[in-house]
Amino acid sequence: MGQIILRLDRVMADRKMSLNELSDRVGVSNVNLSKMKNGKIAAIRFSTLEAICDVLECQPGDILEYRKDVEASEG
């Protein structure tokens, strides 16, 4: 089975947006956004993803990446 990789840090850097600014504009706590930025979450609400995409002017695919498990595909 593959895994979902979060690229929020990359998109934020491209937009030159700080965690504090994104938190203020999206309405999500710094702690939760920090966990998301560092890939330490198991789920995300669509409403949160929509708000992040709106503020960062991006698509969900800019933030989320699916990486296929290489071992599973070779076996």
PDB file of N, H, CA, C and O in Angstrom:
ATOM      1  N   MET A   1       0.838  -1.174   0.000  1.00  0.00           N
ATOM      2  CA  MET A   1       0.000   0.000   0.000  1.00  0.00           C
ATOM      3  C   MET A   1       0.885   1.241   0.000  1.00  0.00           C
ATOM      4  O   MET A   1       1.941   1.257   0.633  1.00  0.00           O
ATOM      5  N   GLY A   2       0.460   2.259  -0.699  1.00  0.00           N
ATOM      6  H   GLY A   2      -0.397   2.245  -1.213  1.00  0.00           H
ATOM      7  CA  GLY A   2       1.225   3.497  -0.795  1.00  0.00           C
ATOM      8  C   GLY A   2       0.962   4.417   0.382  1.00  0.00           C
ATOM      9  O   GLY A   2       0.382   4.014   1.390  1.00  0.00           O
ATOM     10  N   GLN A   3       1.391   5.643   0.238  1.00  0.00           N
ATOM     11  H   GLN A   3       1.862   5.970  -0.581  1.00  0.00           H
ATOM     12  CA  GLN A   3       1.173   6.622   1.297  1.00  0.00           C
ATOM     13  C   GLN A   3       0.933   7.998   0.700  1.00  0.00           C
ATOM     14  O   GLN A   3       1.357   8.297  -0.417  1.00  0.00           O
ATOM     15  N   ILE A   4       0.248   8.819   1.463  1.00  0.00           N
ATOM     16  H   ILE A   4      -0.097   8.577   2.370  1.00  0.00           H
ATOM     17  CA  ILE A   4      -0.010  10.201   1.080  1.00  0.00           C
ATOM     18  C   ILE A   4       1.064  11.074   1.714  1.00  0.00           C
ATOM     19  O   ILE A   4       1.291  11.017   2.922  1.00  0.00           O
ATOM     20  N   ILE A   5       1.718  11.879   0.893  1.00  0.00           N
ATOM     21  H   ILE A   5       1.533  11.926  -0.088  1.00  0.00           H
ATOM     22  CA  ILE A   5       2.759  12.793   1.348  1.00  0.00           C
ATOM     23  C   ILE A   5       2.175  14.203   1.335  1.00  0.00           C
ATOM     24  O   ILE A   5       1.569  14.620   0.347  1.00  0.00           O
ATOM     25  N   LEU A   6       2.356  14.927   2.421  1.00  0.00           N
ATOM     26  H   LEU A   6       2.848  14.588   3.223  1.00  0.00           H
ATOM     27  CA  LEU A   6       1.870  16.303   2.517  1.00  0.00           C
ATOM     28  C   LEU A   6       2.962  17.269   2.080  1.00  0.00           C
ATOM     29  O   LEU A   6       4.096  17.190   2.553  1.00  0.00           O
ATOM     30  N   ARG A   7       2.619  18.173   1.184  1.00  0.00           N
ATOM     31  H   ARG A   7       1.698  18.236   0.800  1.00  0.00           H
ATOM     32  CA  ARG A   7       3.567  19.146   0.646  1.00  0.00           C
ATOM     33  C   ARG A   7       3.199  20.579   1.031  1.00  0.00           C
ATOM     34  O   ARG A   7       3.537  21.526   0.321  1.00  0.00           O
ATOM     35  N   LEU A   8       2.509  20.729   2.153  1.00  0.00           N
ATOM     36  H   LEU A   8       2.234  19.960   2.731  1.00  0.00           H
ATOM     37  CA  LEU A   8       2.090  22.057   2.588  1.00  0.00           C
ATOM     38  C   LEU A   8       3.284  22.978   2.777  1.00  0.00           C
ATOM     39  O   LEU A   8       3.218  24.153   2.414  1.00  0.00           O
ATOM     40  N   ASP A   9       4.368  22.471   3.335  1.00  0.00           N
ATOM     41  H   ASP A   9       4.422  21.517   3.630  1.00  0.00           H
ATOM     42  CA  ASP A   9       5.553  23.296   3.569  1.00  0.00           C
ATOM     43  C   ASP A   9       6.094  23.870   2.269  1.00  0.00           C
ATOM     44  O   ASP A   9       6.505  25.030   2.227  1.00  0.00           O
ATOM     45  N   ARG A  10       6.098  23.074   1.214  1.00  0.00           N
ATOM     46  H   ARG A  10       5.764  22.132   1.248  1.00  0.00           H
ATOM     47  CA  ARG A  10       6.603  23.512  -0.088  1.00  0.00           C
ATOM     48  C   ARG A  10       5.719  24.618  -0.676  1.00  0.00           C
ATOM     49  O   ARG A  10       6.223  25.624  -1.176  1.00  0.00           O
ATOM     50  N   VAL A  11       4.392  24.421  -0.609  1.00  0.00           N
ATOM     51  H   VAL A  11       3.983  23.604  -0.203  1.00  0.00           H
ATOM     52  CA  VAL A  11       3.463  25.411  -1.157  1.00  0.00           C
ATOM     53  C   VAL A  11       3.547  26.713  -0.363  1.00  0.00           C
ATOM     54  O   VAL A  11       3.520  27.800  -0.940  1.00  0.00           O
ATOM     55  N   MET A  12       3.647  26.600   0.955  1.00  0.00           N
ATOM     56  H   MET A  12       3.668  25.717   1.423  1.00  0.00           H
ATOM     57  CA  MET A  12       3.785  27.803   1.786  1.00  0.00           C
ATOM     58  C   MET A  12       5.064  28.552   1.439  1.00  0.00           C
ATOM     59  O   MET A  12       5.050  29.779   1.343  1.00  0.00           O
ATOM     60  N   ALA A  13       6.152  27.848   1.252  1.00  0.00           N
ATOM     61  H   ALA A  13       6.164  26.852   1.330  1.00  0.00           H
ATOM     62  CA  ALA A  13       7.427  28.484   0.903  1.00  0.00           C
ATOM     63  C   ALA A  13       7.327  29.170  -0.455  1.00  0.00           C
ATOM     64  O   ALA A  13       7.823  30.284  -0.629  1.00  0.00           O
ATOM     65  N   ASP A  14       6.686  28.505  -1.418  1.00  0.00           N
ATOM     66  H   ASP A  14       6.284  27.601  -1.277  1.00  0.00           H
ATOM     67  CA  ASP A  14       6.505  29.109  -2.744  1.00  0.00           C
ATOM     68  C   ASP A  14       5.714  30.406  -2.656  1.00  0.00           C
ATOM     69  O   ASP A  14       5.970  31.343  -3.412  1.00  0.00           O
ATOM     70  N   ARG A  15       4.748  30.463  -1.732  1.00  0.00           N
ATOM     71  H   ARG A  15       4.540  29.701  -1.118  1.00  0.00           H
ATOM     72  CA  ARG A  15       3.890  31.643  -1.580  1.00  0.00           C
ATOM     73  C   ARG A  15       4.465  32.641  -0.571  1.00  0.00           C
ATOM     74  O   ARG A  15       3.898  33.711  -0.346  1.00  0.00           O
ATOM     75  N   LYS A  16       5.614  32.267   0.039  1.00  0.00           N
ATOM     76  H   LYS A  16       6.074  31.399  -0.144  1.00  0.00           H
ATOM     77  CA  LYS A  16       6.246  33.103   1.068  1.00  0.00           C
ATOM     78  C   LYS A  16       5.267  33.442   2.191  1.00  0.00           C
ATOM     79  O   LYS A  16       5.158  34.590   2.622  1.00  0.00           O
ATOM     80  N   MET A  17       4.561  32.413   2.650  1.00  0.00           N
ATOM     81  H   MET A  17       4.650  31.480   2.300  1.00  0.00           H
ATOM     82  CA  MET A  17       3.568  32.593   3.702  1.00  0.00           C
ATOM     83  C   MET A  17       4.011  31.858   4.957  1.00  0.00           C
ATOM     84  O   MET A  17       4.409  30.695   4.898  1.00  0.00           O
ATOM     85  N   SER A  18       3.941  32.538   6.080  1.00  0.00           N
ATOM     86  H   SER A  18       3.618  33.483   6.128  1.00  0.00           H
ATOM     87  CA  SER A  18       4.322  31.938   7.357  1.00  0.00           C
ATOM     88  C   SER A  18       3.181  31.080   7.904  1.00  0.00           C
ATOM     89  O   SER A  18       2.031  31.195   7.479  1.00  0.00           O
ATOM     90  N   LEU A  19       3.527  30.237   8.838  1.00  0.00           N
ATOM     91  H   LEU A  19       4.461  30.144   9.182  1.00  0.00           H
ATOM     92  CA  LEU A  19       2.534  29.396   9.501  1.00  0.00           C
ATOM     93  C   LEU A  19       1.524  30.267  10.244  1.00  0.00           C
ATOM     94  O   LEU A  19       0.326  29.984  10.230  1.00  0.00           O
ATOM     95  N   ASN A  20       2.010  31.330  10.895  1.00  0.00           N
ATOM     96  H   ASN A  20       2.984  31.560  10.907  1.00  0.00           H
ATOM     97  CA  ASN A  20       1.105  32.233  11.624  1.00  0.00           C
ATOM     98  C   ASN A  20       0.109  32.907  10.687  1.00  0.00           C
ATOM     99  O   ASN A  20      -1.078  32.998  11.001  1.00  0.00           O
ATOM    100  N   GLU A  21       0.588  33.379   9.540  1.00  0.00           N
ATOM    101  H   GLU A  21       1.552  33.306   9.285  1.00  0.00           H
ATOM    102  CA  GLU A  21      -0.309  34.040   8.592  1.00  0.00           C
ATOM    103  C   GLU A  21      -1.339  33.061   8.042  1.00  0.00           C
ATOM    104  O   GLU A  21      -2.523  33.387   7.957  1.00  0.00           O
ATOM    105  N   LEU A  22      -0.898  31.872   7.671  1.00  0.00           N
ATOM    106  H   LEU A  22       0.064  31.607   7.740  1.00  0.00           H
ATOM    107  CA  LEU A  22      -1.831  30.862   7.148  1.00  0.00           C
ATOM    108  C   LEU A  22      -2.853  30.498   8.215  1.00  0.00           C
ATOM    109  O   LEU A  22      -4.042  30.375   7.921  1.00  0.00           O
ATOM    110  N   SER A  23      -2.405  30.328   9.434  1.00  0.00           N
ATOM    111  H   SER A  23      -1.440  30.428   9.673  1.00  0.00           H
ATOM    112  CA  SER A  23      -3.299  29.997  10.540  1.00  0.00           C
ATOM    113  C   SER A  23      -4.375  31.066  10.713  1.00  0.00           C
ATOM    114  O   SER A  23      -5.557  30.748  10.846  1.00  0.00           O
ATOM    115  N   ASP A  24      -3.964  32.327  10.710  1.00  0.00           N
ATOM    116  H   ASP A  24      -3.004  32.585  10.602  1.00  0.00           H
ATOM    117  CA  ASP A  24      -4.911  33.443  10.858  1.00  0.00           C
ATOM    118  C   ASP A  24      -5.923  33.476   9.718  1.00  0.00           C
ATOM    119  O   ASP A  24      -7.117  33.681   9.941  1.00  0.00           O
ATOM    120  N   ARG A  25      -5.441  33.276   8.508  1.00  0.00           N
ATOM    121  H   ARG A  25      -4.472  33.110   8.327  1.00  0.00           H
ATOM    122  CA  ARG A  25      -6.309  33.405   7.333  1.00  0.00           C
ATOM    123  C   ARG A  25      -7.220  32.205   7.123  1.00  0.00           C
ATOM    124  O   ARG A  25      -8.315  32.342   6.577  1.00  0.00           O
ATOM    125  N   VAL A  26      -6.769  31.020   7.558  1.00  0.00           N
ATOM    126  H   VAL A  26      -5.880  30.909   8.001  1.00  0.00           H
ATOM    127  CA  VAL A  26      -7.572  29.806   7.381  1.00  0.00           C
ATOM    128  C   VAL A  26      -8.498  29.578   8.571  1.00  0.00           C
ATOM    129  O   VAL A  26      -9.574  28.997   8.425  1.00  0.00           O
ATOM    130  N   GLY A  27      -8.076  30.037   9.751  1.00  0.00           N
ATOM    131  H   GLY A  27      -7.203  30.509   9.870  1.00  0.00           H
ATOM    132  CA  GLY A  27      -8.884  29.814  10.943  1.00  0.00           C
ATOM    133  C   GLY A  27      -8.634  28.465  11.586  1.00  0.00           C
ATOM    134  O   GLY A  27      -9.521  27.894  12.220  1.00  0.00           O
ATOM    135  N   VAL A  28      -7.422  27.958  11.420  1.00  0.00           N
ATOM    136  H   VAL A  28      -6.702  28.422  10.905  1.00  0.00           H
ATOM    137  CA  VAL A  28      -7.003  26.685  12.024  1.00  0.00           C
ATOM    138  C   VAL A  28      -5.806  26.994  12.920  1.00  0.00           C
ATOM    139  O   VAL A  28      -4.971  27.833  12.581  1.00  0.00           O
ATOM    140  N   SER A  29      -5.725  26.322  14.053  1.00  0.00           N
ATOM    141  H   SER A  29      -6.403  25.641  14.329  1.00  0.00           H
ATOM    142  CA  SER A  29      -4.650  26.616  15.010  1.00  0.00           C
ATOM    143  C   SER A  29      -3.269  26.345  14.423  1.00  0.00           C
ATOM    144  O   SER A  29      -3.096  25.501  13.543  1.00  0.00           O
ATOM    145  N   ASN A  30      -2.290  27.090  14.941  1.00  0.00           N
ATOM    146  H   ASN A  30      -2.430  27.775  15.655  1.00  0.00           H
ATOM    147  CA  ASN A  30      -0.893  26.870  14.545  1.00  0.00           C
ATOM    148  C   ASN A  30      -0.470  25.427  14.783  1.00  0.00           C
ATOM    149  O   ASN A  30       0.237  24.835  13.967  1.00  0.00           O
ATOM    150  N   VAL A  31      -0.907  24.868  15.901  1.00  0.00           N
ATOM    151  H   VAL A  31      -1.482  25.349  16.563  1.00  0.00           H
ATOM    152  CA  VAL A  31      -0.519  23.502  16.256  1.00  0.00           C
ATOM    153  C   VAL A  31      -1.012  22.514  15.195  1.00  0.00           C
ATOM    154  O   VAL A  31      -0.256  21.652  14.748  1.00  0.00           O
ATOM    155  N   ASN A  32      -2.277  22.641  14.794  1.00  0.00           N
ATOM    156  H   ASN A  32      -2.892  23.342  15.157  1.00  0.00           H
ATOM    157  CA  ASN A  32      -2.818  21.718  13.800  1.00  0.00           C
ATOM    158  C   ASN A  32      -2.169  21.904  12.436  1.00  0.00           C
ATOM    159  O   ASN A  32      -1.882  20.926  11.746  1.00  0.00           O
ATOM    160  N   LEU A  33      -1.938  23.153  12.043  1.00  0.00           N
ATOM    161  H   LEU A  33      -2.171  23.948  12.604  1.00  0.00           H
ATOM    162  CA  LEU A  33      -1.264  23.391  10.766  1.00  0.00           C
ATOM    163  C   LEU A  33       0.182  22.907  10.803  1.00  0.00           C
ATOM    164  O   LEU A  33       0.692  22.398   9.806  1.00  0.00           O
ATOM    165  N   SER A  34       0.837  23.062  11.937  1.00  0.00           N
ATOM    166  H   SER A  34       0.423  23.476  12.747  1.00  0.00           H
ATOM    167  CA  SER A  34       2.209  22.588  12.080  1.00  0.00           C
ATOM    168  C   SER A  34       2.265  21.067  11.925  1.00  0.00           C
ATOM    169  O   SER A  34       3.156  20.536  11.262  1.00  0.00           O
ATOM    170  N   LYS A  35       1.307  20.375  12.541  1.00  0.00           N
ATOM    171  H   LYS A  35       0.583  20.806  13.080  1.00  0.00           H
ATOM    172  CA  LYS A  35       1.242  18.914  12.392  1.00  0.00           C
ATOM    173  C   LYS A  35       1.023  18.532  10.937  1.00  0.00           C
ATOM    174  O   LYS A  35       1.627  17.584  10.435  1.00  0.00           O
ATOM    175  N   MET A  36       0.159  19.274  10.271  1.00  0.00           N
ATOM    176  H   MET A  36      -0.332  20.044  10.679  1.00  0.00           H
ATOM    177  CA  MET A  36      -0.092  18.989   8.860  1.00  0.00           C
ATOM    178  C   MET A  36       1.154  19.258   8.028  1.00  0.00           C
ATOM    179  O   MET A  36       1.524  18.462   7.165  1.00  0.00           O
ATOM    180  N   LYS A  37       1.787  20.377   8.297  1.00  0.00           N
ATOM    181  H   LYS A  37       1.487  21.023   8.998  1.00  0.00           H
ATOM    182  CA  LYS A  37       2.995  20.761   7.564  1.00  0.00           C
ATOM    183  C   LYS A  37       4.089  19.704   7.713  1.00  0.00           C
ATOM    184  O   LYS A  37       4.848  19.455   6.777  1.00  0.00           O
ATOM    185  N   ASN A  38       4.166  19.088   8.887  1.00  0.00           N
ATOM    186  H   ASN A  38       3.548  19.291   9.648  1.00  0.00           H
ATOM    187  CA  ASN A  38       5.200  18.093   9.166  1.00  0.00           C
ATOM    188  C   ASN A  38       4.750  16.662   8.900  1.00  0.00           C
ATOM    189  O   ASN A  38       5.481  15.716   9.191  1.00  0.00           O
ATOM    190  N   GLY A  39       3.547  16.500   8.347  1.00  0.00           N
ATOM    191  H   GLY A  39       2.953  17.269   8.110  1.00  0.00           H
ATOM    192  CA  GLY A  39       3.063  15.165   7.993  1.00  0.00           C
ATOM    193  C   GLY A  39       2.673  14.321   9.178  1.00  0.00           C
ATOM    194  O   GLY A  39       2.705  13.093   9.087  1.00  0.00           O
ATOM    195  N   LYS A  40       2.308  14.927  10.281  1.00  0.00           N
ATOM    196  H   LYS A  40       2.283  15.924  10.354  1.00  0.00           H
ATOM    197  CA  LYS A  40       1.994  14.195  11.513  1.00  0.00           C
ATOM    198  C   LYS A  40       0.484  14.057  11.743  1.00  0.00           C
ATOM    199  O   LYS A  40       0.040  13.978  12.889  1.00  0.00           O
ATOM    200  N   ILE A  41      -0.305  14.027  10.663  1.00  0.00           N
ATOM    201  H   ILE A  41       0.056  14.091   9.733  1.00  0.00           H
ATOM    202  CA  ILE A  41      -1.753  13.885  10.809  1.00  0.00           C
ATOM    203  C   ILE A  41      -2.214  12.631  10.081  1.00  0.00           C
ATOM    204  O   ILE A  41      -1.534  12.137   9.182  1.00  0.00           O
ATOM    205  N   ALA A  42      -3.369  12.125  10.478  1.00  0.00           N
ATOM    206  H   ALA A  42      -3.921  12.526  11.209  1.00  0.00           H
ATOM    207  CA  ALA A  42      -3.931  10.935   9.841  1.00  0.00           C
ATOM    208  C   ALA A  42      -5.122  11.286   8.959  1.00  0.00           C
ATOM    209  O   ALA A  42      -5.534  10.478   8.127  1.00  0.00           O
ATOM    210  N   ALA A  43      -5.680  12.481   9.131  1.00  0.00           N
ATOM    211  H   ALA A  43      -5.346  13.137   9.808  1.00  0.00           H
ATOM    212  CA  ALA A  43      -6.861  12.875   8.369  1.00  0.00           C
ATOM    213  C   ALA A  43      -6.920  14.390   8.271  1.00  0.00           C
ATOM    214  O   ALA A  43      -6.321  15.108   9.072  1.00  0.00           O
ATOM    215  N   ILE A  44      -7.660  14.859   7.265  1.00  0.00           N
ATOM    216  H   ILE A  44      -8.147  14.276   6.615  1.00  0.00           H
ATOM    217  CA  ILE A  44      -7.901  16.291   7.113  1.00  0.00           C
ATOM    218  C   ILE A  44      -9.328  16.480   6.626  1.00  0.00           C
ATOM    219  O   ILE A  44      -9.796  15.740   5.760  1.00  0.00           O
ATOM    220  N   ARG A  45     -10.007  17.450   7.168  1.00  0.00           N
ATOM    221  H   ARG A  45      -9.627  18.051   7.871  1.00  0.00           H
ATOM    222  CA  ARG A  45     -11.374  17.751   6.739  1.00  0.00           C
ATOM    223  C   ARG A  45     -11.326  18.444   5.390  1.00  0.00           C
ATOM    224  O   ARG A  45     -10.427  19.239   5.117  1.00  0.00           O
ATOM    225  N   PHE A  46     -12.298  18.134   4.555  1.00  0.00           N
ATOM    226  H   PHE A  46     -13.028  17.488   4.778  1.00  0.00           H
ATOM    227  CA  PHE A  46     -12.374  18.806   3.262  1.00  0.00           C
ATOM    228  C   PHE A  46     -12.513  20.315   3.432  1.00  0.00           C
ATOM    229  O   PHE A  46     -11.949  21.082   2.651  1.00  0.00           O
ATOM    230  N   SER A  47     -13.257  20.745   4.445  1.00  0.00           N
ATOM    231  H   SER A  47     -13.715  20.123   5.079  1.00  0.00           H
ATOM    232  CA  SER A  47     -13.433  22.189   4.659  1.00  0.00           C
ATOM    233  C   SER A  47     -12.102  22.863   4.976  1.00  0.00           C
ATOM    234  O   SER A  47     -11.866  23.995   4.553  1.00  0.00           O
ATOM    235  N   THR A  48     -11.233  22.181   5.717  1.00  0.00           N
ATOM    236  H   THR A  48     -11.425  21.262   6.061  1.00  0.00           H
ATOM    237  CA  THR A  48      -9.902  22.721   6.014  1.00  0.00           C
ATOM    238  C   THR A  48      -9.054  22.752   4.755  1.00  0.00           C
ATOM    239  O   THR A  48      -8.379  23.744   4.482  1.00  0.00           O
ATOM    240  N   LEU A  49      -9.085  21.678   3.992  1.00  0.00           N
ATOM    241  H   LEU A  49      -9.633  20.872   4.214  1.00  0.00           H
ATOM    242  CA  LEU A  49      -8.329  21.611   2.740  1.00  0.00           C
ATOM    243  C   LEU A  49      -8.801  22.694   1.769  1.00  0.00           C
ATOM    244  O   LEU A  49      -7.985  23.345   1.118  1.00  0.00           O
ATOM    245  N   GLU A  50     -10.111  22.884   1.674  1.00  0.00           N
ATOM    246  H   GLU A  50     -10.774  22.355   2.204  1.00  0.00           H
ATOM    247  CA  GLU A  50     -10.669  23.929   0.814  1.00  0.00           C
ATOM    248  C   GLU A  50     -10.179  25.311   1.243  1.00  0.00           C
ATOM    249  O   GLU A  50      -9.795  26.124   0.403  1.00  0.00           O
ATOM    250  N   ALA A  51     -10.193  25.577   2.545  1.00  0.00           N
ATOM    251  H   ALA A  51     -10.505  24.917   3.228  1.00  0.00           H
ATOM    252  CA  ALA A  51      -9.758  26.880   3.057  1.00  0.00           C
ATOM    253  C   ALA A  51      -8.275  27.108   2.779  1.00  0.00           C
ATOM    254  O   ALA A  51      -7.877  28.207   2.393  1.00  0.00           O
ATOM    255  N   ILE A  52      -7.461  26.083   2.972  1.00  0.00           N
ATOM    256  H   ILE A  52      -7.784  25.190   3.285  1.00  0.00           H
ATOM    257  CA  ILE A  52      -6.025  26.194   2.709  1.00  0.00           C
ATOM    258  C   ILE A  52      -5.784  26.466   1.228  1.00  0.00           C
ATOM    259  O   ILE A  52      -4.983  27.332   0.876  1.00  0.00           O
ATOM    260  N   CYS A  53      -6.473  25.730   0.364  1.00  0.00           N
ATOM    261  H   CYS A  53      -7.124  25.027   0.651  1.00  0.00           H
ATOM    262  CA  CYS A  53      -6.319  25.928  -1.078  1.00  0.00           C
ATOM    263  C   CYS A  53      -6.772  27.321  -1.497  1.00  0.00           C
ATOM    264  O   CYS A  53      -6.165  27.942  -2.369  1.00  0.00           O
ATOM    265  N   ASP A  54      -7.834  27.807  -0.876  1.00  0.00           N
ATOM    266  H   ASP A  54      -8.327  27.303  -0.167  1.00  0.00           H
ATOM    267  CA  ASP A  54      -8.326  29.151  -1.185  1.00  0.00           C
ATOM    268  C   ASP A  54      -7.284  30.208  -0.824  1.00  0.00           C
ATOM    269  O   ASP A  54      -6.982  31.092  -1.625  1.00  0.00           O
ATOM    270  N   VAL A  55      -6.746  30.110   0.370  1.00  0.00           N
ATOM    271  H   VAL A  55      -6.991  29.391   1.021  1.00  0.00           H
ATOM    272  CA  VAL A  55      -5.771  31.100   0.848  1.00  0.00           C
ATOM    273  C   VAL A  55      -4.465  31.012   0.059  1.00  0.00           C
ATOM    274  O   VAL A  55      -3.883  32.037  -0.295  1.00  0.00           O
ATOM    275  N   LEU A  56      -4.005  29.791  -0.215  1.00  0.00           N
ATOM    276  H   LEU A  56      -4.478  28.958   0.073  1.00  0.00           H
ATOM    277  CA  LEU A  56      -2.733  29.616  -0.924  1.00  0.00           C
ATOM    278  C   LEU A  56      -2.883  29.654  -2.446  1.00  0.00           C
ATOM    279  O   LEU A  56      -1.900  29.579  -3.183  1.00  0.00           O
ATOM    280  N   GLU A  57      -4.145  29.774  -2.904  1.00  0.00           N
ATOM    281  H   GLU A  57      -4.944  29.836  -2.305  1.00  0.00           H
ATOM    282  CA  GLU A  57      -4.433  29.796  -4.337  1.00  0.00           C
ATOM    283  C   GLU A  57      -3.766  28.617  -5.049  1.00  0.00           C
ATOM    284  O   GLU A  57      -2.970  28.784  -5.973  1.00  0.00           O
ATOM    285  N   CYS A  58      -4.126  27.416  -4.578  1.00  0.00           N
ATOM    286  H   CYS A  58      -4.773  27.280  -3.828  1.00  0.00           H
ATOM    287  CA  CYS A  58      -3.555  26.201  -5.132  1.00  0.00           C
ATOM    288  C   CYS A  58      -4.634  25.134  -5.258  1.00  0.00           C
ATOM    289  O   CYS A  58      -5.782  25.353  -4.871  1.00  0.00           O
ATOM    290  N   GLN A  59      -4.270  24.009  -5.785  1.00  0.00           N
ATOM    291  H   GLN A  59      -3.337  23.831  -6.099  1.00  0.00           H
ATOM    292  CA  GLN A  59      -5.155  22.854  -5.912  1.00  0.00           C
ATOM    293  C   GLN A  59      -4.777  21.826  -4.842  1.00  0.00           C
ATOM    294  O   GLN A  59      -3.636  21.820  -4.380  1.00  0.00           O
ATOM    295  N   PRO A  60      -5.716  20.954  -4.437  1.00  0.00           N
ATOM    296  CA  PRO A  60      -5.378  19.923  -3.454  1.00  0.00           C
ATOM    297  C   PRO A  60      -4.171  19.081  -3.867  1.00  0.00           C
ATOM    298  O   PRO A  60      -3.386  18.657  -3.018  1.00  0.00           O
ATOM    299  N   GLY A  61      -4.025  18.843  -5.160  1.00  0.00           N
ATOM    300  H   GLY A  61      -4.662  19.188  -5.850  1.00  0.00           H
ATOM    301  CA  GLY A  61      -2.889  18.067  -5.650  1.00  0.00           C
ATOM    302  C   GLY A  61      -1.545  18.752  -5.465  1.00  0.00           C
ATOM    303  O   GLY A  61      -0.500  18.107  -5.544  1.00  0.00           O
ATOM    304  N   ASP A  62      -1.568  20.062  -5.219  1.00  0.00           N
ATOM    305  H   ASP A  62      -2.417  20.586  -5.155  1.00  0.00           H
ATOM    306  CA  ASP A  62      -0.321  20.776  -4.918  1.00  0.00           C
ATOM    307  C   ASP A  62       0.143  20.474  -3.500  1.00  0.00           C
ATOM    308  O   ASP A  62       1.330  20.568  -3.190  1.00  0.00           O
ATOM    309  N   ILE A  63      -0.806  20.110  -2.642  1.00  0.00           N
ATOM    310  H   ILE A  63      -1.771  20.033  -2.894  1.00  0.00           H
ATOM    311  CA  ILE A  63      -0.529  19.869  -1.225  1.00  0.00           C
ATOM    312  C   ILE A  63      -0.386  18.381  -0.918  1.00  0.00           C
ATOM    313  O   ILE A  63       0.405  17.987  -0.061  1.00  0.00           O
ATOM    314  N   LEU A  64      -1.155  17.564  -1.623  1.00  0.00           N
ATOM    315  H   LEU A  64      -1.797  17.883  -2.319  1.00  0.00           H
ATOM    316  CA  LEU A  64      -1.181  16.124  -1.374  1.00  0.00           C
ATOM    317  C   LEU A  64      -0.544  15.372  -2.536  1.00  0.00           C
ATOM    318  O   LEU A  64      -0.810  15.665  -3.702  1.00  0.00           O
ATOM    319  N   GLU A  65       0.295  14.405  -2.206  1.00  0.00           N
ATOM    320  H   GLU A  65       0.511  14.166  -1.259  1.00  0.00           H
ATOM    321  CA  GLU A  65       0.939  13.576  -3.226  1.00  0.00           C
ATOM    322  C   GLU A  65       0.794  12.119  -2.814  1.00  0.00           C
ATOM    323  O   GLU A  65       0.999  11.777  -1.649  1.00  0.00           O
ATOM    324  N   TYR A  66       0.444  11.266  -3.755  1.00  0.00           N
ATOM    325  H   TYR A  66       0.277  11.544  -4.701  1.00  0.00           H
ATOM    326  CA  TYR A  66       0.366   9.836  -3.477  1.00  0.00           C
ATOM    327  C   TYR A  66       1.652   9.191  -3.950  1.00  0.00           C
ATOM    328  O   TYR A  66       2.059   9.350  -5.101  1.00  0.00           O
ATOM    329  N   ARG A  67       2.283   8.462  -3.050  1.00  0.00           N
ATOM    330  H   ARG A  67       1.952   8.333  -2.115  1.00  0.00           H
ATOM    331  CA  ARG A  67       3.512   7.738  -3.390  1.00  0.00           C
ATOM    332  C   ARG A  67       3.247   6.251  -3.237  1.00  0.00           C
ATOM    333  O   ARG A  67       2.954   5.764  -2.145  1.00  0.00           O
ATOM    334  N   LYS A  68       3.352   5.545  -4.340  1.00  0.00           N
ATOM    335  H   LYS A  68       3.590   5.940  -5.227  1.00  0.00           H
ATOM    336  CA  LYS A  68       3.123   4.105  -4.350  1.00  0.00           C
ATOM    337  C   LYS A  68       4.253   3.407  -3.601  1.00  0.00           C
ATOM    338  O   LYS A  68       5.421   3.775  -3.728  1.00  0.00           O
ATOM    339  N   ASP A  69       3.884   2.393  -2.819  1.00  0.00           N
ATOM    340  H   ASP A  69       2.935   2.094  -2.716  1.00  0.00           H
ATOM    341  CA  ASP A  69       4.873   1.613  -2.079  1.00  0.00           C
ATOM    342  C   ASP A  69       5.657   0.763  -3.074  1.00  0.00           C
ATOM    343  O   ASP A  69       5.099  -0.132  -3.709  1.00  0.00           O
ATOM    344  N   VAL A  70       6.946   1.044  -3.207  1.00  0.00           N
ATOM    345  H   VAL A  70       7.400   1.771  -2.691  1.00  0.00           H
ATOM    346  CA  VAL A  70       7.775   0.346  -4.180  1.00  0.00           C
ATOM    347  C   VAL A  70       7.875  -1.142  -3.890  1.00  0.00           C
ATOM    348  O   VAL A  70       7.807  -1.954  -4.813  1.00  0.00           O
ATOM    349  N   GLU A  71       8.037  -1.519  -2.611  1.00  0.00           N
ATOM    350  H   GLU A  71       8.092  -0.860  -1.861  1.00  0.00           H
ATOM    351  CA  GLU A  71       8.153  -2.946  -2.257  1.00  0.00           C
ATOM    352  C   GLU A  71       6.923  -3.734  -2.664  1.00  0.00           C
ATOM    353  O   GLU A  71       7.040  -4.832  -3.207  1.00  0.00           O
ATOM    354  N   ALA A  72       5.744  -3.183  -2.408  1.00  0.00           N
ATOM    355  H   ALA A  72       5.649  -2.290  -1.968  1.00  0.00           H
ATOM    356  CA  ALA A  72       4.496  -3.882  -2.712  1.00  0.00           C
ATOM    357  C   ALA A  72       4.335  -4.074  -4.215  1.00  0.00           C
ATOM    358  O   ALA A  72       3.841  -5.112  -4.656  1.00  0.00           O
ATOM    359  N   SER A  73       4.747  -3.082  -5.007  1.00  0.00           N
ATOM    360  H   SER A  73       5.148  -2.239  -4.649  1.00  0.00           H
ATOM    361  CA  SER A  73       4.558  -3.181  -6.447  1.00  0.00           C
ATOM    362  C   SER A  73       5.559  -4.144  -7.080  1.00  0.00           C
ATOM    363  O   SER A  73       5.304  -4.678  -8.159  1.00  0.00           O
ATOM    364  N   GLU A  74       6.696  -4.372  -6.419  1.00  0.00           N
ATOM    365  H   GLU A  74       6.903  -3.938  -5.542  1.00  0.00           H
ATOM    366  CA  GLU A  74       7.699  -5.297  -6.947  1.00  0.00           C
ATOM    367  C   GLU A  74       7.395  -6.741  -6.580  1.00  0.00           C
ATOM    368  O   GLU A  74       7.851  -7.663  -7.256  1.00  0.00           O
ATOM    369  N   GLY A  75       6.617  -6.945  -5.502  1.00  0.00           N
ATOM    370  H   GLY A  75       6.246  -6.196  -4.953  1.00  0.00           H
ATOM    371  CA  GLY A  75       6.385  -8.294  -5.010  1.00  0.00           C
ATOM    372  C   GLY A  75       5.249  -8.906  -5.660  1.00  0.00           C
ATOM    373  O   GLY A  75       4.910 -10.051  -5.362  1.00  0.00           O
TER     374      GLY A  75
END
